[in-house]
Amino acid sequence: MSRCVSDRRLLQAYYGEGDASKEPHLRTCLRCAGRLQRLTRDLQAVEQALREGAEEMMAPERVMEGVTVAIVRAPGGVPIGFSGP
């Protein structure tokens, strides 16, 4: 049984970085595939909000190795958090 990947690895997979040997696991593990699907949906929503003129509320800040967070206010006033490498 293969071990599930970390959140950091999921972010790397989203951005096309990291260890390609874990890719088969991301395709075959229902738990990891679901996590990657949710992450993809969330990051695409943030990217779309920025393209549509979202206001930056907290500039990107590195909180630990490999993790940067930011908060934007989407059109309509809803704050959205973002975390990534």
Secondary structure in CASP SS format (residue, H / E / C, confidence):
PFRMAT SS
TARGET T0000
AUTHOR 0000-0000-0000
METHOD secondary structure of the structure
MODEL  1
M C 1.00
S C 1.00
R C 1.00
C C 1.00
V C 1.00
S C 1.00
D H 1.00
R H 1.00
R H 1.00
L H 1.00
L H 1.00
Q H 1.00
A H 1.00
Y H 1.00
Y C 1.00
G C 1.00
E C 1.00
G C 1.00
D C 1.00
A H 1.00
S H 1.00
K H 1.00
E H 1.00
P H 1.00
H H 1.00
L H 1.00
R H 1.00
T H 1.00
C C 1.00
L H 1.00
R H 1.00
C H 1.00
A H 1.00
G H 1.00
R H 1.00
L H 1.00
Q H 1.00
R H 1.00
L H 1.00
T H 1.00
R H 1.00
D H 1.00
L H 1.00
Q H 1.00
A H 1.00
V H 1.00
E H 1.00
Q H 1.00
A H 1.00
L H 1.00
R H 1.00
E C 1.00
G C 1.00
A C 1.00
E E 1.00
E E 1.00
M E 1.00
M E 1.00
A E 1.00
P E 1.00
E E 1.00
R E 1.00
V E 1.00
M E 1.00
E C 1.00
G C 1.00
V E 1.00
T E 1.00
V E 1.00
A E 1.00
I E 1.00
V E 1.00
R E 1.00
A C 1.00
P C 1.00
G C 1.00
G C 1.00
V C 1.00
P E 1.00
I E 1.00
G E 1.00
F E 1.00
S E 1.00
G E 1.00
P C 1.00
END
